[in-house]
Amino acid sequence: MNNKKIISVIGGSGFIGSYLVDKLLSQGYFVKIISRNATSKKQFFPSAKLGQFQLVNCNICKSGELKKALFGSDYVINLVGILESRADNSFNDVHIKGAKNLIEACSFNDISKLIQVSAIGVEQNKLSKYAITKFKAEKIIQSYKNSLIVRPSIVCGDEDNFINFFAKYAKLSPFLPLIGKGETKFQPVLVTDVVEIIFRCLNFPFKKGQIIEIGGDDILSFKEILSFIVKELRIKRMLVNVPFSLASKLAFFLEKFPFSILTRDQVEMLKTDNIMNKRKSFKKFFKYEPLSFYIFAKRQLENFKKDGGHIN
């Protein structure tokens, strides 16, 4: 076991977090899994040895809790982020206030390296509140003595809310909406590839506040992604163009539901391509080839064929 480093993963019980924690455990690190309700989940980590990880309940918006939670840590990786702003869990609180609390807690505990996981495109979009607050959070984190910003594109995997969402939607609806004609470009990347790059960043000598972007090898439009999903499911669905203006009006009503399908802020985010800047690409630093979207998506979509996926 690696006895030298203790790594705190904030948001470690989430989608990316669970994969990252298992990777760190497999490499012998001791891991603190920090989230608001870390102890409420019964998580299983195949790579864990007895006493190798600790579950810590902590809200990143509470400075005192965070300072205490990070005590004894060498590295900190922050995965916390929200796609919907609520009164009790707003973009400003989670992204901006959380980032301020984080650098205070890291300074207090003399953390050796702080890695902030953000998102591709946040510096370009000037209207999305998600993007604006994420970008402001990046600027705050970059003030820390040894910090790194990691920006992935759309992250996919068996538990994701992207391929799975549209596959489920396609099986239920006779048509699929192409917001903004479906022209927005993405570089979908498998969660295990994202985790591998984050892991390699831990001991790589980046400059203070450096930004590294992670994406897959395939650049696809939203329309191409939906077309691929429909083709793989062997179903016939109509792809309907929905202008951004109309999508925003529809989202005004949809976001009022307890589990909103679409928000106005998400419509704004779709106006910006989600692809890597070559100057910030992880490939400038690491020799690593991510798995093709067509390979991992095809494999993932098999799950939707077993229970009536062959619909004409």
Secondary structure, DSSP 8 states (H G I E B T S, - for coil): ---S-EEEEETTTSHHHHHHHHHHHHTT-EEEEEETTGGGS----TT--TT-EEEEE--TT-HHHHHHHTTT-SEEEE----SS-BTTB-HIIIIIIHHHHHHHHHHHTT-SEEEEE--TTTTT-SS-HHHHHHHHHHHHHTTSTTEEEEEESSEESTT-SSHHHHHHHHHH-SEEEEEGGG--EE--EEHHHHHHHHHHHTTS---TTEEEEE--S--EEHHHHHHHHHHHHT---EEEEE-HHHHHHHHHHHTTSTT-S--HHHHHHTTS-B---GGGBGGGT-------HHHHHHHHHGGGTTTT----
